Amino acid sequence: MQRKVILVLIDGLAWQVARDSLGYLLGLAEAGRASAYSLCAALPSLSRPLYECILTGAAPVDSGIVHNGVRRLSNQSSLFHLARAGGRRTAAAAYHWISELYNRSPYVARRDRHTNDDSLPIQHGMFYHCDDYPDEHLLLDADTLLRLHAPDFLLVHPMNVDDAGHRHGLDSAAYRNAARRFDALLSDYLSDWLAAGYQILVTSDHGMNADGTHGGSLPEEREVPLFVLGDGFSHHPSLTIDQTMLCGSMATLMGLAHDKPYCPELLA
């Protein structure tokens, strides 16, 4: 079955903060309307390498995107590429590094901030380039893309949690409250997106440490949440999922041909 997918990638959200702070998502899981898991991020636990990992299934040591300063197009086949090759429509409301990985590099704001080009892997995009770009605006961008283009795959990528973590560290009110705020904002959209026929994954690229950074192997840097919503998922009570399996699992959910690793136990 060909399903439509939304991936909500909350940048920089550690599992321990997610399990304590995301009251709406946790409430859905408690009510049996979502499933909550933790997964272990690949190394190094940095943003650009893990965007690539999540969206292509390639670990950083294999993709060559090994730190945030590697500024070039991906040489892997991403979920955006797979979807476009399968005749599906793609969109992203996301940080500009996503555009640099899959559309054009370097990112030029006047050209790339609003993208509508069927020849590109991300055909419809609203990209931002300030880490404090409000999550409320980002979600409005994502919902606008959904309403205008009805994409088969939509990436929603907010940055305020990561920004708060870098400014204030893991054990801070600001970091926890940024997670709580995004959870509340997201609650205004999820039921509508589910009603529109989307399967939804909510996860993070990496966590955060007490130093206000990440990149290494501390549990708080590597353990991230995964919430899944929709009838395309098995909702098994306990699963071990590798971050490299997310791309292939979403591709399988969408009915796309691929050679990516995936987690069959995650899917219905």
C-alpha positions in Angstrom: 0.0 0.0 0.0 1.2 3.5 -0.9 1.0 5.7 2.2 1.8 9.3 2.7 4.3 10.2 5.4 5.2 13.2 7.6 8.5 13.1 9.4 8.8 15.6 12.3 12.5 16.0 13.1 12.8 17.9 16.4 16.4 19.1 16.3 18.5 18.4 19.4 15.9 16.6 21.6 17.3 14.1 24.1 15.1 11.1 25.0 15.2 11.8 28.7 13.7 15.3 28.2 11.2 14.0 25.7 9.9 11.3 28.0 9.5 13.9 30.8 8.3 16.9 28.8 6.2 16.0 25.7 2.9 15.7 27.5 0.7 15.6 24.4 2.6 13.0 22.6 3.0 10.9 25.7 -0.7 11.3 26.4 -1.4 9.9 22.9 0.9 7.0 23.7 -0.8 6.4 27.0 -4.2 6.4 25.3 -3.0 3.8 22.7 -3.1 6.3 19.8 0.6 6.5 19.3 3.7 4.4 20.3 6.8 5.8 21.9 10.3 4.3 21.6 13.9 5.4 22.1 16.5 4.9 19.5 20.3 5.4 19.5 21.7 8.0 17.1 24.7 7.2 14.9 28.1 8.7 15.5 29.2 11.4 15.5 26.1 12.8 17.1 26.0 16.0 15.1 23.2 17.6 13.1 24.2 17.5 9.4 25.7 14.0 9.6 22.5 12.7 11.2 20.1 14.5 8.9 21.9 12.5 6.2 21.7 9.3 8.3 17.9 9.7 8.9 17.1 10.6 5.3 19.4 8.2 3.5 20.0 5.3 5.9 23.8 5.8 5.6 25.8 6.2 8.8 28.1 9.3 8.8 31.3 7.2 8.4 29.7 5.8 5.2 28.1 8.9 3.8 31.2 11.1 4.3 29.1 13.8 6.0 31.1 13.5 9.2 30.8 16.9 10.7 28.6 20.0 10.3 31.2 21.8 8.1 30.9 19.3 5.3 29.0 21.6 3.0 28.0 19.7 -0.2 25.2 17.8 -1.8 24.7 14.3 -0.6 26.1 11.5 -2.7 23.5 9.1 -1.3 19.9 8.3 -2.5 17.7 10.1 0.0 14.0 9.5 0.7 13.4 12.6 -1.4 15.1 11.0 -4.3 13.3 7.8 -3.9 9.9 9.5 -3.7 10.5 11.6 -6.7 11.7 8.6 -8.7 8.5 6.8 -7.7 6.4 9.6 -9.0 5.6 11.0 -5.6 5.5 14.6 -4.4 8.0 15.9 -1.8 8.1 18.9 0.5 10.1 20.3 3.5 9.8 23.0 6.0 13.3 22.8 7.3 16.7 24.3 8.2 18.7 25.3 5.2 21.2 22.5 5.6 18.5 20.2 4.3 18.3 22.2 1.1 22.1 22.1 0.9 22.2 18.3 1.2 19.5 17.5 -1.3 18.6 20.4 -3.6 21.4 23.0 -4.1 24.7 23.8 -2.3 25.5 26.3 -1.1 22.1 27.6 0.1 21.3 31.1 -1.3 18.5 32.5 0.7 17.0 34.7 -2.1 16.9 31.8 -4.4 16.2 28.8 -2.2 14.2 30.0 0.8 11.0 29.4 -1.0 11.4 26.5 -3.5 8.9 25.2 -6.1 10.7 23.1 -8.7 9.5 19.7 -9.8 13.0 18.8 -11.0 14.5 19.0 -7.6 14.5 16.1 -5.0 12.7 18.5 -2.5 10.1 19.9 -4.9 8.4 22.3 -2.5 10.4 23.9 0.3 10.2 26.6 2.9 13.7 26.8 4.3 15.1 29.0 7.1 18.6 29.9 8.2 18.4 31.4 11.7 18.5 28.9 14.6 15.9 31.0 16.5 13.4 30.9 13.7 10.2 30.4 15.7 8.8 26.9 15.8 5.3 28.4 15.5 6.2 29.8 12.1 7.9 26.6 11.1 4.7 24.6 11.7 2.7 27.2 9.8 5.1 26.8 6.9 4.7 23.0 7.0 1.0 23.2 7.2 0.9 25.6 4.2 3.0 23.2 2.2 0.6 20.4 3.0 -2.4 22.4 2.1 -1.0 23.8 -1.1 0.8 20.7 -2.5 -0.5 17.6 -0.6 3.0 16.1 -0.6 3.5 12.3 -0.3 6.5 13.0 1.9 6.8 16.1 4.1 9.7 16.9 6.4 9.0 19.2 9.3 12.2 20.3 11.0 12.0 22.8 14.0 15.2 24.2 15.6 14.2 26.0 18.9 14.8 23.0 21.2 18.4 22.6 19.9 18.9 26.3 20.1 17.8 26.4 23.8 20.0 23.4 24.5 23.1 25.1 23.1 22.4 28.3 25.0 21.5 26.7 28.4 22.5 23.0 28.4 20.7 19.7 29.1 19.5 20.3 32.7 17.9 23.7 32.2 14.4 25.1 32.4 14.9 26.8 29.0 15.7 23.5 27.2 12.8 21.6 28.9 10.4 24.4 28.2 11.4 24.6 24.6 10.4 20.9 24.3 7.1 21.6 26.1 6.3 24.5 23.9 6.9 22.5 20.7 4.7 19.7 22.0 1.9 22.1 22.6 2.3 23.7 19.2 2.3 20.3 17.5 -0.9 19.3 19.2 -2.8 21.9 17.1 -1.8 20.0 13.9 -1.4 16.3 14.4 -5.1 15.3 14.4 -5.6 17.3 11.1 -2.6 15.6 9.5 -3.8 12.2 10.5 -7.2 12.9 9.2 -5.6 13.9 5.9 -4.3 10.4 5.6 -0.7 10.8 6.8 1.4 8.4 8.8 3.5 10.4 11.2 6.9 9.9 12.8 8.3 12.3 15.4 12.0 11.9 16.3 15.2 13.8 16.7 18.7 13.8 15.2 20.6 13.8 18.5 20.3 14.8 22.1 22.2 17.4 24.2 24.8 17.3 27.0 25.3 19.4 30.1 28.0 21.4 28.3 25.3 22.7 25.8 26.7 20.6 22.9 26.8 17.1 21.4 28.8 15.0 19.1 30.0 12.2 21.3 28.7 9.0 22.8 27.1 10.1 26.1 23.6 8.6 26.5 22.1 12.0 26.6 23.7 12.8 23.3 22.7 9.6 21.5 19.4 8.5 23.0 16.5 10.2 21.1 12.7 9.7 21.0 10.6 8.1 18.2 6.9 8.5 18.3 4.8 6.9 15.6 1.2 7.6 14.8 -1.1 5.9 12.2 -2.4 2.5 11.2 0.7 1.8 9.0 2.7 1.0 12.2 2.6 -2.2 14.2 2.6 -0.3 17.5 4.6 -3.2 19.0 5.1 -2.4 22.7 8.9 -2.8 22.6 11.2 -2.4 19.6 14.9 -2.0 19.0 15.3 0.4 16.1 18.5 1.8 14.6 18.6 5.3 13.3 19.9 4.0 9.9 16.6 2.1 9.5 14.3 5.2 9.5 14.8 6.0 5.8 14.1 2.4 4.6 11.1 2.1 7.0 9.5 5.2 5.7 10.2 4.2 2.1 8.6 0.8 2.7 5.6 2.6 4.3 5.3 4.7 1.2 5.5 1.6 -1.1 8.7 2.8 -2.7 11.4 0.6 -4.3 14.6 0.8 -2.2 17.6 -1.1 -1.0 17.8 0.6 2.4 17.9 -1.2 5.8 14.6 -1.0 7.5 12.7 -2.3 10.6 9.9 -4.6 9.5 8.7 -5.0 13.1 7.9 -1.3 13.1 5.4 -1.6 10.3 1.9 -3.1 10.2 
